[in-house]
Amino acid sequence: MHSTLFVAVDTDTLIRTLLLGFLGFLVSMLITPVYTTLAYKWQWWKRPRTATTTGEQATVFMKIHNAKPKRKVPTMAGMIFVVAAVLVTLCFNLSRTETWLPLAAFVGAAGVGLLDDIINVRGDGTGIAGLRSRIKLLLTTLVALVGGWYFYDKLDVTGIHIPGMDTPMHIGWLIVPLFVLVVVATANAVNISDGMDGLAGGLTSIAFGVYAIIAALEGRFGVAGFCLTIVGALLSYTWFNIGPARFYMGDIGSFALGTALGVVAMITDTVLLLPIIGLVFVAEAGSSAIQILSKKLRHGKKVFKIAPIHYHFQEMGWPQTKVTMRFWVVGQVCAVLGLIVFLLGRYI
């Protein structure tokens, strides 16, 4: 059985959507020197953690960190693409049904990350270097809960699409806890992945890029434009974040990106595709979870040399650039695979 997909797009709409990506890049580039001046003037230096999530000394992490050339690198650079995406969306792409929710979640999660980064910058460089994990989890959950309520009550979404099924599966109010689970899990997975120069920026650019295609195929050009705005702003950020990084995005960036990605997956009704498109994020978060469980259940024994898994490969002897670029390749392959599954599930 063969199916044909016809996509009719108004030229003006397509150009406008693509221009949003260019504007995201341009505004981000213009903001970068302002951020850089402030960051170096006020010394927003990134302070590495000295303790693991489970409380013991992060000896392997400190070994990796100490092997790097000694230089001070500012954090909170995520505010560059956050501000750029917010300005472009508010001015050119604000829609109650398509962009209010991802934009609000993006800003709310950025606020949580900013608080964590401020504590990190002002800290003494010991311990976990930021907010406690439980507090961050609580705050991101509150942001997701408000978003889930809006998704259910205001956008009137009560079902999810299962690939291969003709009609969505109705789950009623359970869409709210599902929304919270997806958004919080994605926010933390992206946050965990932000550990090497260029890694998180490149991976999230890939994910938002394929979601822009999916949203456009669904006729949700507001969502597609929002995704492209983030892609454009991220490409500008990644230009300066590729090793050796001029600055780091910090939690303000990683939490904002992960939260928005989870919301976009819910809005496009492709939540079951998110683990495929974001398989690298799943592997990063999964490796950390496995490591923690192993140490708790096996009396301190570890599965990986260090978690998350990108540090494991580095400890094995891979240079940072090799880890980053190979993870980008895997991310691109997974993004294409996710797009194929989307087409098979919706149009075949």
C-alpha positions as CSV (number, residue, x, y, z in Angstrom):
1,M,0.0,0.0,0.0
2,H,1.4,3.4,-1.0
3,S,0.4,6.8,0.3
4,T,1.2,10.2,-1.0
5,L,1.7,13.2,1.3
6,F,0.8,16.6,-0.2
7,V,1.8,19.6,1.8
8,A,0.3,22.9,0.6
9,V,2.0,25.9,2.3
10,D,1.3,29.5,1.6
11,T,4.6,31.1,0.4
12,D,4.2,34.1,2.7
13,T,3.6,31.8,5.7
14,L,6.7,29.7,4.9
15,I,8.9,32.7,4.4
16,R,7.6,34.3,7.7
17,T,8.3,31.0,9.6
18,L,11.8,30.7,8.2
19,L,12.5,34.4,8.9
20,L,11.8,33.7,12.6
21,G,14.8,31.4,12.7
22,F,17.0,34.1,11.1
23,L,15.7,36.7,13.5
24,G,16.5,34.4,16.4
25,F,20.1,34.1,15.2
26,L,20.4,37.8,14.5
27,V,19.0,39.0,17.9
28,S,21.1,36.4,19.7
29,M,24.2,37.6,17.9
30,L,23.4,41.2,18.9
31,I,22.9,40.3,22.5
32,T,26.1,38.3,22.8
33,P,28.5,41.2,23.2
34,V,26.3,42.8,25.8
35,Y,26.2,39.5,27.8
36,T,30.0,39.0,27.4
37,T,30.8,42.5,28.7
38,L,28.6,42.1,31.8
39,A,29.7,38.5,32.4
40,Y,33.4,39.3,32.5
41,K,32.9,42.6,34.3
42,W,30.9,41.1,37.1
43,Q,32.8,37.7,37.0
44,W,30.0,35.3,36.5
45,W,32.4,32.4,36.7
46,K,31.2,28.8,36.5
47,R,32.1,27.0,39.7
48,P,32.5,23.2,39.2
49,R,30.9,20.9,41.7
50,T,33.0,19.0,44.2
51,A,30.3,16.6,45.4
52,T,28.2,14.1,43.5
53,T,24.4,13.8,43.6
54,T,24.6,11.1,46.2
55,G,26.9,13.2,48.5
56,E,30.4,11.8,48.2
57,Q,33.4,13.6,46.7
58,A,33.3,13.9,42.9
59,T,36.8,12.7,42.5
60,V,36.6,11.5,38.9
61,F,34.8,14.7,37.8
62,M,37.4,16.9,39.5
63,K,40.2,14.9,37.8
64,I,38.6,15.6,34.4
65,H,38.1,19.3,35.3
66,N,41.6,19.7,36.7
67,A,43.0,18.3,33.4
68,K,41.6,21.2,31.5
69,P,43.6,24.4,30.9
70,K,43.0,26.7,33.9
71,R,40.8,29.6,32.8
72,K,37.7,31.3,34.1
73,V,34.6,30.8,32.0
74,P,31.4,32.7,32.7
75,T,28.0,30.9,33.0
76,M,24.4,32.0,32.6
77,A,25.0,32.5,28.8
78,G,21.6,30.8,28.3
79,M,20.1,34.2,28.9
80,I,21.4,35.1,25.4
81,F,19.1,32.7,23.5
82,V,16.3,33.0,26.1
83,V,16.1,36.7,25.7
84,A,16.4,36.4,21.9
85,A,13.7,33.8,21.6
86,V,11.4,35.7,23.9
87,L,11.8,39.0,22.1
88,V,11.2,37.5,18.6
89,T,8.2,35.5,19.8
90,L,6.6,38.4,21.6
91,C,7.1,40.7,18.6
92,F,6.3,38.4,15.7
93,N,4.9,35.0,16.7
94,L,2.6,35.3,19.7
95,S,-0.4,33.0,19.5
96,R,-2.8,31.9,22.3
97,T,-3.3,28.4,20.9
98,E,0.3,27.7,19.8
99,T,3.0,29.8,21.4
100,W,1.7,31.2,24.7
101,L,2.3,27.9,26.5
102,P,5.8,27.0,25.2
103,L,6.9,30.6,25.7
104,A,5.6,30.8,29.3
105,A,7.1,27.4,30.2
106,F,10.4,28.5,28.5
107,V,10.5,31.6,30.6
108,G,9.4,29.9,33.9
109,A,12.0,27.2,33.6
110,A,14.6,29.8,32.8
111,G,13.7,31.6,36.0
112,V,14.4,28.4,38.0
113,G,17.7,27.9,36.2
114,L,18.7,31.6,36.8
115,L,18.2,31.2,40.5
116,D,20.4,28.1,40.5
117,D,23.1,29.9,38.5
118,I,23.1,32.9,40.8
119,I,23.7,30.6,43.8
120,N,26.4,28.9,41.8
121,V,28.2,32.2,40.9
122,R,28.0,33.5,44.4
123,G,29.0,30.3,46.1
124,D,32.3,29.3,47.4
125,G,33.0,26.6,44.9
126,T,32.4,23.6,47.3
127,G,29.6,21.0,47.4
128,I,27.0,20.7,44.6
129,A,27.5,24.3,43.5
130,G,23.9,25.5,43.2
131,L,20.4,24.7,44.3
132,R,19.7,21.3,45.9
133,S,18.4,18.7,43.4
134,R,15.1,18.3,45.3
135,I,14.5,22.1,45.3
136,K,15.2,22.3,41.5
137,L,12.9,19.3,41.0
138,L,10.1,20.9,43.0
139,L,10.4,24.3,41.2
140,T,10.5,22.7,37.7
141,T,7.5,20.5,38.7
142,L,5.5,23.6,39.7
143,V,6.2,25.2,36.3
144,A,5.2,22.0,34.5
145,L,2.0,21.7,36.7
146,V,0.8,25.2,35.7
147,G,1.6,24.4,32.1
148,G,-0.3,21.1,32.3
149,W,-3.4,22.8,33.8
150,Y,-3.3,25.4,30.9
151,F,-2.9,22.6,28.4
152,Y,-5.9,20.7,29.8
153,D,-8.2,23.5,30.8
154,K,-7.5,26.3,28.3
155,L,-6.4,24.4,25.2
156,D,-8.9,21.6,26.0
157,V,-6.5,18.7,25.2
158,T,-7.6,15.4,26.7
159,G,-6.0,12.7,24.5
160,I,-2.7,11.6,23.0
161,H,-1.9,10.1,19.6
162,I,-0.7,6.6,19.4
163,P,1.2,5.9,16.2
164,G,-0.9,3.7,14.0
165,M,-4.2,4.6,15.6
166,D,-6.8,6.6,13.7
167,T,-8.1,8.5,16.7
168,P,-6.3,9.9,19.8
169,M,-6.5,7.9,23.1
170,H,-8.8,9.8,25.4
171,I,-7.3,10.1,28.9
172,G,-9.1,13.1,30.3
173,W,-7.5,14.9,33.2
174,L,-4.7,12.4,33.3
175,I,-3.2,14.5,30.5
176,V,-2.0,16.9,33.3
177,P,0.2,14.4,35.1
178,L,1.5,13.1,31.8
179,F,2.3,16.7,30.8
180,V,4.2,17.2,34.1
181,L,6.1,13.9,33.7
182,V,7.2,14.6,30.1
183,V,8.2,18.2,30.7
184,V,10.1,17.6,34.0
185,A,11.9,14.5,32.6
186,T,12.9,16.4,29.5
187,A,14.1,19.5,31.4
188,N,16.3,17.4,33.6
189,A,17.6,15.2,30.8
190,V,18.7,18.3,28.8
191,N,20.2,19.8,32.0
192,I,22.2,16.6,32.6
193,S,23.4,16.6,29.0
194,D,24.9,20.1,29.4
195,G,28.4,19.1,30.5
196,M,30.7,19.6,27.5
197,D,31.5,22.4,25.1
198,G,28.9,22.6,22.4
199,L,27.1,19.3,23.4
200,A,23.7,20.5,24.7
201,G,23.5,23.4,22.2
202,G,24.1,21.1,19.3
203,L,21.7,18.4,20.4
204,T,18.8,20.7,21.2
205,S,19.3,22.5,17.9
206,I,18.8,19.2,16.2
207,A,15.7,18.3,18.3
208,F,14.0,21.6,17.8
209,G,14.9,21.5,14.1
210,V,13.0,18.2,13.5
211,Y,10.1,19.4,15.7
212,A,9.9,22.5,13.5
213,I,9.4,20.1,10.5
214,I,6.8,18.1,12.4
215,A,4.9,21.2,13.5
216,A,4.9,22.5,9.9
217,L,3.6,19.2,8.6
218,E,0.7,19.4,11.1
219,G,0.0,23.0,10.0
220,R,1.1,24.5,13.3
221,F,3.3,27.2,11.9
222,G,3.3,29.2,15.1
223,V,4.9,26.2,16.9
224,A,7.2,25.6,13.9
225,G,8.3,29.3,14.0
226,F,8.9,29.1,17.8
227,C,11.1,26.0,17.3
228,L,13.0,27.7,14.5
229,T,13.5,30.8,16.6
230,I,15.1,28.7,19.2
231,V,17.2,26.9,16.6
232,G,18.5,30.2,15.2
233,A,19.3,31.6,18.7
234,L,21.0,28.4,19.6
235,L,23.2,28.3,16.5
236,S,24.4,31.8,17.5
237,Y,25.1,30.6,21.1
238,T,26.8,27.4,19.9
239,W,29.1,29.4,17.6
240,F,30.8,30.7,20.8
241,N,30.2,27.6,22.9
242,I,32.2,25.2,20.7
243,G,35.4,24.2,22.5
244,P,37.2,25.9,23.9
245,A,33.9,27.6,25.1
246,R,33.8,31.3,25.6
247,F,30.9,30.8,28.0
248,Y,28.4,28.2,29.3
249,M,24.6,28.3,29.0
250,G,24.1,27.4,32.7
251,D,20.9,26.0,34.1
252,I,19.0,29.1,32.9
253,G,19.6,27.7,29.4
254,S,19.4,24.0,29.9
255,F,16.2,24.0,32.0
256,A,14.5,26.5,29.5
257,L,15.4,24.4,26.5
258,G,14.4,21.0,28.0
259,T,11.1,22.4,29.3
260,A,10.2,24.0,26.0
261,L,11.1,20.8,24.1
262,G,8.8,18.8,26.3
263,V,6.0,21.3,25.9
264,V,6.4,21.3,22.1
265,A,6.2,17.4,22.1
266,M,2.9,17.7,24.0
267,I,1.5,20.4,21.7
268,T,2.4,18.5,18.5
269,D,0.9,15.3,20.1
270,T,4.1,13.4,19.5
271,V,5.1,12.6,23.0
272,L,5.8,9.0,22.2
273,L,8.3,10.1,19.5
274,L,10.2,12.3,22.0
275,P,12.3,9.4,23.4
276,I,13.4,8.5,19.8
277,I,14.2,12.1,18.7
278,G,15.9,12.8,22.0
279,L,17.5,9.4,22.5
280,V,20.8,11.0,23.5
281,F,19.1,12.9,26.2
282,V,17.4,9.6,27.4
283,A,20.9,7.9,27.5
284,E,22.4,10.8,29.4
285,A,19.6,10.9,32.1
286,G,19.4,7.1,32.1
287,S,23.1,6.7,32.7
288,S,22.9,9.0,35.7
289,A,19.9,7.2,37.1
290,I,21.6,3.8,36.7
291,Q,24.8,5.1,38.4
292,I,22.9,6.4,41.4
293,L,20.8,3.2,41.8
294,S,23.9,1.1,41.4
295,K,25.8,2.9,44.1
296,K,22.8,2.7,46.5
297,L,21.9,-0.9,45.9
298,R,25.4,-2.3,45.3
299,H,27.2,-0.6,48.2
300,G,28.9,2.1,46.2
301,K,29.8,0.0,43.1
302,K,29.5,2.0,39.9
303,V,28.4,0.9,36.4
304,F,30.1,3.7,34.6
305,K,33.5,5.3,35.4
306,I,31.5,8.5,35.8
307,A,28.0,9.6,34.9
308,P,26.4,11.1,32.9
309,I,27.7,9.0,30.0
310,H,29.5,11.7,28.1
311,Y,32.0,11.9,30.9
312,H,32.3,8.1,30.9
313,F,33.6,8.3,27.3
314,Q,35.9,11.1,28.2
315,E,37.4,9.2,31.0
316,M,37.9,6.3,28.6
317,G,40.2,8.6,26.6
318,W,38.0,10.2,24.0
319,P,38.7,13.9,23.5
320,Q,35.8,16.3,24.3
321,T,35.4,17.2,20.7
322,K,35.1,13.5,19.7
323,V,32.4,12.9,22.3
324,T,30.5,16.0,21.3
325,M,30.5,15.4,17.6
326,R,29.7,11.7,17.8
327,F,26.8,12.5,20.1
328,W,25.7,15.1,17.5
329,V,25.8,12.4,14.8
330,V,23.7,10.1,17.0
331,G,21.3,12.9,17.7
332,Q,20.9,13.6,13.9
333,V,20.3,9.9,13.1
334,C,17.7,9.7,15.9
335,A,16.0,12.9,14.7
336,V,15.6,11.4,11.2
337,L,14.3,8.1,12.6
338,G,11.8,10.0,14.7
339,L,10.6,11.9,11.6
340,I,10.2,8.6,9.7
341,V,8.2,7.1,12.6
342,F,6.0,10.3,12.6
343,L,5.3,10.0,8.9
344,L,4.5,6.3,9.2
345,G,2.2,6.8,12.1
346,R,0.3,9.8,10.7
347,Y,0.2,9.4,7.0
348,I,0.6,5.7,6.1
